[in-house]
């Protein structure tokens, strides 16, 4: 998941065409019910996206998604050992998401190139795009980790050295004149994360700047999770970093 949202014991409208327990033979019919699950979290995220769109009507779906991911409240792996694989970047915060400072934006072409990099042939690609899209020799060589996504994940094995370079571009949607500094948290001694450059200086709203995240070293645990935060003193755009390994 990319993030988590309220989904436990949610009171919501319930169809009178379905029994309250959804069990055959149950003849109880109610206009409201209390249930839990991702089906309850999904409407909250959808409403948050609509809320952000009301402030930023020109933002793309990827921009809205990025704003939700980078402003989510961090959660603790002490509550769930699956960490980011359980809750993504954290618990959504719609109020902060309307002013994320930076966004990681992507368009349709970026996702088509991503699918081509995954090895989709023309037939399967067009089942997704519903148009005449094709993969060229260049897009077939697309590095999957370079999709302009606000998170970073690496899978490796304990017997190999970890080294992955991520290329990202962020768009300034905060203050026209802003300087963001990278703060990295990655709690392991055997691997490290570098950001190049580690300072981004913007001179206008809408300006785009690129950087690299370099993860290298070896794994001393089955999973290490951390974060990259771009901080200008007002905004803190946080991206999760996860390295997971096959430890025998």
Secondary structure as GFF3:
##gff-version 3
##sequence-region A 1 248
A	DSSP	beta_strand	10	13	.	.	.	ID=ss1
A	DSSP	beta_strand	32	35	.	.	.	ID=ss2
A	DSSP	alpha_helix	38	55	.	.	.	ID=ss3
A	DSSP	alpha_helix	61	70	.	.	.	ID=ss4
A	DSSP	alpha_helix	84	87	.	.	.	ID=ss5
A	DSSP	alpha_helix	94	97	.	.	.	ID=ss6
A	DSSP	beta_strand	102	103	.	.	.	ID=ss7
A	DSSP	alpha_helix	108	117	.	.	.	ID=ss8
A	DSSP	alpha_helix	122	129	.	.	.	ID=ss9
A	DSSP	alpha_helix	137	140	.	.	.	ID=ss10
A	DSSP	three_ten_helix	144	146	.	.	.	ID=ss11
A	DSSP	beta_strand	152	157	.	.	.	ID=ss12
A	DSSP	beta_strand	162	172	.	.	.	ID=ss13
A	DSSP	beta_strand	178	186	.	.	.	ID=ss14
A	DSSP	beta_strand	191	196	.	.	.	ID=ss15
A	DSSP	beta_strand	199	202	.	.	.	ID=ss16
A	DSSP	beta_strand	208	217	.	.	.	ID=ss17
A	DSSP	beta_strand	223	231	.	.	.	ID=ss18
A	DSSP	beta_strand	236	246	.	.	.	ID=ss19
###
